[in-house]
Amino acid sequence: MALNFEEKKAVVKQVSELASKSISVGVAQYSGLSVVQMNNLRESASNANVHLQVIKNTLAKIAVDKTDCECISPILSGQVILGFSAEDPGAVARVFSNFIKNNEALVVKGLGVSGSFVEAEKLKSIADLPTKDQAISILMSLMLAPVSNLTRTLNAVPTKLTRTLAAVRDQKQSLN
């Protein structure tokens, strides 16, 4: 079904707003996927706060122009689906990577992360990036480690003293 000029303008505006708010964008060829597979992809994307958009390539190029997502323009060809993430730079890569495990028909063409183009071969490394919550957790455990070690060290001194005194007491009682 062909879109009229006003509908095209509305789609371009919507995608442009998505692109301007997004930290990362992914481009994948979806030809060969069934409707059920596409619905599964959309559901997993929705669960990860990733917005998927099927749009004509010419309209997509206009929509991402002058945004951080502009770096994907050269790879917009064929039947592609765009994935946008406004919160997590690795979310699109994780959604595509997890989906590809069971559906090899989806072919990732590339990613745009914070205005930089990332080749499809690096999908796994981007997908393995920790989420914001995981990164905070890792940082907090690293910050807590020296305090925990100091506490254990300080606690070891009275513990050793107590054991030594107990050993001396036991030795004196065994002599009596």
Disulfide bonds with the S-S distance in Angstrom:
none
